[in-house]
Structure formats: structure tokens, C-alpha cells
Amino acid sequence: MEEILASIKKVIAEDKDARAAETTADQIEQDNEHEGEDVLELNEELAPTADLGPPLLKDTAAAASRSAFDQLSTVAASVPAAPPQANPLEEMIREMLRPILKQWLDDHLPRLVDEHVRREITRITGRPV
């Protein structure tokens, strides 16, 4: 059992190495395609920052709002999800059909199970029961 697990781990590790090599080769190919092009680096600013003036909120108001949202997210995370709303018509039909289905199963299920068991026994043993 341990040999099998070790073999599986080895195959997974080899697969990861192969994927990493493919990714590196693809990245090098892409880099070569874009060589000499004007490429925007992510650390460069797109435009000069605009002067937005003084902040619209005081630090205390922003902190109070942030605290309220943190409290809301904590409560929302701790409350279990509400059960899905049921369709009243579907519920009514389900309750109406329940006794009909129960009666049909009481009348027919034992006979159906018996027939299938007999067929399976006959199939397995080769002799009719």
C-alpha cells in the first residue's frame, strides 16, 4: 500500500515539474514575442495623480463606518443560510400526493421487490425459484 502511495506521489510530482517547465517555456516564448515592444509595466503610473482636495470624510467618520461594516460582515458570516423559499402550490400538491403514493407503495412494492429478487436468484443460480 505504501509503495502504491509513493508511486502516486512520484507521478504527481513529475507532472507538476512538467507543467512548470511548460509554463516557463511558454513565458519565455511570450517574452520573446513582445521584445522591443512598448510594454507598460505594472509599477508605472498611468497618469499623474490629480489633486482631489481635502478628504470628504473625517477620519473618525470613516473609522465608524468601517467598524459598522466589519460588524455586519461578522454577523452575516455567523448566521446560517436561510432555507430556500418553498413554492406553496408545490407544497400543497406534495401533501396531496403523499397519501396516494404511500397507498400505492404499500400495495405494490412488496410484489415488485419479490419479483426482482426471484429473477436475480434465478439469474445467479441458473435455477428457477
C-alpha positions in Angstrom: 0.0 0.0 0.0 2.8 2.4 0.9 4.6 1.6 -2.4 1.5 2.5 -4.3 1.1 5.8 -2.4 4.8 6.6 -3.0 4.4 5.8 -6.7 1.3 8.1 -7.0 3.2 10.9 -5.2 6.1 10.4 -7.6 3.8 10.7 -10.6 2.1 13.8 -9.3 5.5 15.4 -8.6 6.7 14.6 -12.1 3.5 16.0 -13.6 4.0 19.3 -11.6 7.6 19.5 -12.8 6.4 19.0 -16.4 3.7 21.7 -16.1 6.2 24.1 -14.5 8.6 23.5 -17.4 5.9 24.1 -20.0 4.8 27.3 -18.2 8.4 28.6 -18.2 8.8 27.7 -21.9 5.5 29.4 -22.8 6.5 32.5 -20.7 9.9 32.8 -22.5 8.2 32.4 -25.9 5.7 35.2 -25.0 8.5 37.4 -23.7 10.4 36.9 -27.0 7.3 37.9 -29.0 6.9 41.1 -27.1 10.6 42.0 -27.1 11.2 45.5 -28.4 7.5 46.5 -28.0 6.5 49.3 -25.8 5.1 47.4 -22.8 3.5 49.1 -19.8 5.0 47.9 -16.6 2.6 47.5 -13.7 4.7 49.7 -11.4 4.4 52.6 -13.8 1.7 55.2 -13.2 -0.9 55.5 -16.0 -1.5 59.2 -15.4 -0.3 61.8 -13.0 -2.3 61.8 -9.8 -4.9 64.5 -9.7 -5.3 66.8 -6.7 -8.7 65.7 -5.2 -8.7 68.3 -2.5 -9.3 67.6 1.2 -11.0 64.2 2.1 -14.8 64.1 2.1 -14.9 62.3 5.4 -13.2 62.9 8.7 -11.1 60.0 9.9 -13.5 59.4 12.8 -16.5 59.1 10.5 -14.6 56.7 8.2 -13.5 54.6 11.1 -17.0 54.4 12.5 -18.4 53.4 9.1 -15.6 50.8 8.7 -16.4 49.4 12.1 -20.1 49.1 11.3 -19.4 47.2 8.1 -17.0 44.9 9.9 -19.7 44.2 12.5 -22.2 43.5 9.7 -19.8 41.1 7.9 -19.1 39.3 11.2 -22.8 38.8 11.9 -23.5 37.8 8.3 -20.7 35.2 8.4 -22.0 33.6 11.6 -25.7 33.3 10.6 -26.6 30.1 8.8 -28.0 30.5 5.3 -31.8 30.7 5.2 -33.6 27.7 3.8 -34.9 28.2 0.2 -38.4 29.6 -0.1 -40.8 26.8 -1.0 -43.5 27.2 -3.6 -46.9 27.0 -1.8 -48.5 25.2 -4.7 -45.8 22.7 -4.9 -46.0 22.0 -1.1 -49.8 21.6 -1.4 -49.5 19.1 -4.3 -46.8 17.2 -2.4 -49.0 16.9 0.6 -52.0 15.8 -1.5 -49.9 13.1 -3.3 -48.2 11.7 -0.2 -51.1 9.5 0.9 -51.7 8.3 -2.7 -48.1 7.4 -3.1 -48.0 5.7 0.3 -51.0 3.6 -0.6 -49.5 2.6 -4.0 -46.2 1.6 -2.4 -48.0 -0.4 0.3 -50.0 -2.3 -2.3 -47.3 -2.8 -5.0 -43.8 -2.6 -3.6 -43.6 -6.0 -1.8 -44.7 -7.8 -5.0 -42.2 -5.8 -7.2 -39.3 -6.5 -4.8 -40.2 -10.2 -4.6 -40.3 -10.5 -8.4 -37.0 -8.8 -8.9 -35.3 -10.9 -6.1 -36.7 -14.1 -7.7 -35.4 -13.0 -11.1 -31.9 -12.2 -9.7 -31.7 -15.5 -7.8 -32.7 -17.4 -10.9 -30.1 -15.5 -12.9 -27.3 -16.2 -10.4 -28.1 -19.8 -9.6 -29.5 -20.8 -13.0 -32.5 -22.5 -11.4 -36.0 -21.0 -11.2 -37.3 -20.2 -7.7 
